[in-house]
Amino acid sequence: MHRHNTPLRGVTAIPHPKPDDPNYTAVNYTYAGRSGHIHEVVEIGGRELAKVGFDDRKIVYYLLEDLELDTTAKRGTFHDTEAKPT
C-alpha cells in the first residue's frame, strides 16, 4: 500500500502561480484558484513542490510557496474518502 509521508498531507491548498512562470504549464494555470488538498511535499533542486489533488482526481504539482494553505480546514485527500475493501 502506498502511503504519503508529509506533515502537510491533507491540508487544503489553493494554488496561485505567478503569471507566465516558466516553471508551470497550461495544466497548472487551469487548476489555479481551485481548492485541492496536499498529498505530499517533495524537494527537487532545493525547491519544495507540493503534489496537490483536486476533486476530479487530477494531481498537479505546484511550488509550495505558490500555495495558499488552510491548516484550519478538515484535512483529507480523495484517498481518505475512497471505499475501503472489506
Secondary structure, 3 states (H helix, E strand, C coil): CCCCCCCCCCCEEEECCCCCCCCCCHHHHHCCCCCEEEEEEEEECCEEEEEEECCCCCEEEEEHHHEEEECCCCCCCHHHHCCCCC
